[in-house]
Amino acid sequence: MRFLTSSLFSHRLLPLQLSPIHTARSLRWYNSDSSFSSLLLEKNLTNRSNTISDVFRCTVFAEDGSLTYHSKDMKKSELFTRHGLLPRDLRNLDKDARDIVPLILIRPNSILITLLNIRALIKSDEVILFNVYGTTDTHSLNLFMMDLESKLKTTTQAAGIPYEIRALEAIFINAVSNLATEIKVHSTLIKNILGDLEEDIDKTKLRYLLIESKKLTAFYQKATLIRDIIDEILEQDDELNGLYLTARSQGTPRCGTDHAEVEMLLESYYKHVDEIVRATETSVADVKTTEEIINIILDSNRNQLMLLSLRFSIGLLSLGIGVYISALYGMNLENFIEETDYGMGVVVVGSFVCVGGLFGFSLFRLNKLQRVTMMGN
C-alpha cells in the first residue's frame, strides 16, 4: 500500500511532456488565433479611421443661393484657417447621426449648427452643409436642400431678413417638421397599442409597448434638448445679436436689444417645439398610467389565484379531519360505541361537524384577512 501511494505521487509530479506533433499543432493554432485577432483589430481601427477622418464631405451654397459644390472634400485645417473655427467646435461633426447632440455655436464670422440630421456652417455669404455619416433619411435632406436653395435665392430686400437668418430659418423649418412628423407617428402607435391593451393584455402587445416606450423616451429627450437650446439663445441678447453676421461683416454689428426679427423667428419655433414636447409628455404619461393599471390588474389576478389556492388548501385540511377520525375507527380497536345502535351515526355526524366547522372558521379568517382598508385595520 505504501509503495502504491508513493508511485501514485511520483506519477503525479512528473513534468508534462508534449510530443512534437502536439507542439506543432498548438503553435499553429496560436499563430492562427493571433493572426485573426490582429486582423480584427486592424479592421476596427480602419473603420474608426474612416469614420473619424481629417476630411469632411460638404455641400456648399453661394451667396446667390446657387449650389457651388456638391460632395466636396474639405479638410479640418481649412475650417480652422478659413472659417475661424476651433478644434473643439468640430467634435459633433465627427459623430454618427444617432449620436449628434443639438448645438448652436455662434462665432465672430460664422454659426455652427447641428439639429437632428443637419450639420451646417452658416456665414454671411455662404452655407456649408456637412454630410452626416450614418443618416438614412435622404428624402428629408433633399427636401431641405431644395427649400434652403429657394430661401437663399430670395434677396434680402424681398425677404426682409439677412442671408444667414434665412438659412437658419430653413434649418429650423426642417427640424420642426421632422419633429412634428415623428411625434404623429409615435402618438398613433401608442394610441393603437393602448387601445388594444384595453381589450386584452397580451405578452406580444406588452413587448410592443415597451419598444415604443423606449423610442418615445429617446424622442422626448431629443425634443427637449432642442427646446432648451432655443430657450438659452432667447435669454441672451449677445447671442441674438451675434446671429446677424451680415451686419457684423459690414462693420455695423447689432447691440443691445436690436434683434427683433431673429427673436420673433426663434420665439415662433420655440413655441412649436414646446408644443411637441408637451404632446410627448402627454404620451409618456399615458404609457406610464397604462403600465400602472396593468400592474394593478396583474397583481389583482395574482391575488385571486393565491386566494383560490388557499381555499383549496383549507378544503383539504378540513377533509383531513374526517380522514383522521375515520382512521381512528379503522384500527378495529374495541370501544363502547360498537355496542350501541347509534354509534355509526354519531361518528359520521361528528366528522361532518368537525369538517364543516374547521372549513367555516378558516374561510372566516381568510375573508377577514382579505378585507384590507386604507388605514391598515
ZIBELRA-V534542 format. One record per pair of residues at least 24 apart in sequence whose C-alpha atoms are under 6 Angstrom apart, sorted by the first residue. I is the first residue (numbers start at 1). J is the second residue. D is the distance in Angstrom with one decimal. If there is no record, write none. Layout:
i->I j->J d->D
i->I j->J d->D
//
This chain:
i->52 j->94 d->5.6
i->57 j->131 d->5.8
i->58 j->129 d->5.4
i->58 j->130 d->4.5
i->58 j->131 d->5.8
i->59 j->128 d->5.7
i->59 j->129 d->5.0
i->60 j->127 d->5.8
i->60 j->128 d->4.6
i->61 j->126 d->5.7
i->61 j->127 d->5.1
i->62 j->126 d->5.0
i->63 j->125 d->4.5
i->63 j->126 d->5.4
i->64 j->153 d->5.4
i->65 j->149 d->5.3
i->65 j->152 d->4.4
i->65 j->153 d->4.4
i->96 j->133 d->5.5
i->96 j->134 d->5.9
i->97 j->132 d->5.9
i->97 j->133 d->6.0
i->97 j->134 d->5.5
i->97 j->135 d->5.6
i->102 j->226 d->5.9
i->124 j->164 d->5.5
i->124 j->245 d->5.3
i->124 j->246 d->5.0
i->227 j->273 d->5.9
i->318 j->355 d->4.8
i->318 j->358 d->5.8
i->318 j->359 d->5.5
i->319 j->355 d->6.0
i->322 j->351 d->5.1
//
